[in-house]
Amino acid sequence: MAEEGTTARVDSWIWSVRLTKTRSSAAAACRAGHVRVNGERAKPAQTVKEGDEVRLFHEGRERVVVVRRAVTKRVGAPVAAECLTDNSPPPPTRTEAAALGLRDRGTGRPTKRDRRDMDALRGR
């Protein structure tokens, strides 16, 4: 295992700094291609070090963070904030998010595909 503070697995680091609730969901995001390290798709076991940019698409929004300290154990929220620099765009407001899911009047009942698209927009 690497020395504390030098490198860490990307799935473990994402979970440690509280970007995902569980390590298994962080690993699943990596396998699904929702995690990029320095612009490249990341596998769960890829290592991250200080200065790396991690992009995570999770819960309907993209998080862009820069690694300030590589940690492998889950840490508290104040310490987690010190381990990363958050460069994410601000989340959409409730009115902007609601406007995305509107359908034109008179277009009929949504199809199964339309419902799935609307659910994805709402983050379900």
BELVENQUI-V286974 format. One line per field, one symbol per residue. ss: DSSP state (a for helix, b for strand, c for the rest). psi: psi as a letter, one per 20 degrees, with the letter a starting at -180 (. if undefined). burial: b if it has 24 or more other ideal C-beta (glycine too) atoms within 12 Angstrom, else e. A space follows every 50 residues. Layout:
ss: ???
psi: ???
burial: ???
//
This chain:
ss: ccccbcbbbaaaaaaaccccccaaaaaaaaacccbbbccbbcccccbbbc ccbbbbbbccbbbbbbbccbccccccaaaaaacbbbcccccccaaaaaaa cccccccccccaaaaaaaaaaacc
psi: qqqpigrqqhhhggghjkhrhqhhhghhhghijjppokiqppqhiqqqrp iqppppopljqppoqpphpoqiqprrghhhhiiqookqqqqqrhhghhhh jqqqpjiapqrgggggghhhhik.
burial: eeeeeebbbbbbbbbbbbbbeebeebbebbeeebbbbeeeebebebbbbe ebbbbbbbeeeebbbbbbbbbbeebeeeebeebbebeeeeeeeeeeeeee eeeeeeeeeeeeeeeeeeeeeeee
//
